[in-house]
Amino acid sequence: MKNIDLTETAYPTISVEPIGVVQSPYKEHTDVPHKRRGWTEEESVIRLFHQHAEGLQGLDGFSHIIVLFYIHRANEWQFPKGREKPPHIHVFATRMPRRPVPIGMSVVQLRDFSLATGEVRVLGLDALDGTPVLDIKPYIHHFDSYPEATLPHWVEEHMDKHHHHSHEGHHEH
C-alpha cells in the first residue's frame, strides 16, 4: 500500500451543495423524540430543489431510504442533563450532532414522493426544520443491514437507562 499523507493541509477543503431542505415539525434539538428503534414516528417532508426532483425516479417499491444531511445547528446541541456520555468515550464512538464534520444520516420509512414537486414524505427523520439535505439513497438490506453487528456494553446500558426505551411517547429533555 502507498503511504498516505495524514496532515490536513494535504487535502483540499470540500464544498458540497444541498439537494433540498427538510420541512420538519422539530424546531429545536430538544423537540426530537428518541425511541429504542428509530428516532421518531412523525412525518417530515424533504423538499428537493427543482433540478433534483427527477432524481427520485425509480424509488417506487422501496420501503426505506437513507437520508444524508448537514447538521446546520450542531453547535447549539448540548447533552441533556443527566445523560452525558462516559468520559472515556469520544466523538467517533457516538451519534451526537457535534462532530468535526456535522453530517447526519438517517434510515427512514419512505411514505410517498412526487417527481412533479420534488417532495419526499418520510417517517423517522431526526433532522430539524430547515436542515439542508445532501443526498438520498435507497435502503437495500443486502448492503445496509448487518444482523451480526454488535455494540459495546456501555451503549446497551445507555440505551436501557436513558431515553431509548421502546415505549411510546417523547422523553422530556
C-alpha positions, 0 to 999 in steps of 0.5 A: 500500500502507498503511504498516505499523507495524514496532515490536513493541509494535504487535502483540499477543503470540500464544498458540497451543495444541498439537494433540498431542505427538510420541512420538519415539525422539530424546531429545536434539538430538544423537540426530537423524540428518541425511541429504542428503534428509530428516532421518531414516528412523525412525518417530515417532508424533504423538499428537493430543489427543482433540478433534483426532483427527477432524481427520485425516479425509480424509488417506487417499491422501496420501503426505506431510504437513507437520508444524508444531511448537514447538521446546520445547528450542531453547535447549539446541541448540548447533552441533556442533563443527566445523560452525558456520555462516559468520559472515556468515550469520544466523538467517533464512538457516538451519534451526537450532532457535534462532530468535526464534520456535522453530517447526519444520516438517517434510515427512514420509512419512505411514505410517498414522493412526487417527481412533479414537486420534488417532495419526499414524505418520510417517517423517522427523520431526526433532522430539524426544520430547515436542515439542508439535505445532501443526498438520498439513497435507497435502503437495500438490506443486502448492503445496509443491514448487518444482523451480526453487528454488535455494540459495546456494553456501555451503549446497551446500558445507555440505551436501557437507562436513558431515553431509548426505551421502546415505549411510546411517547417523547422523553422530556429533555 
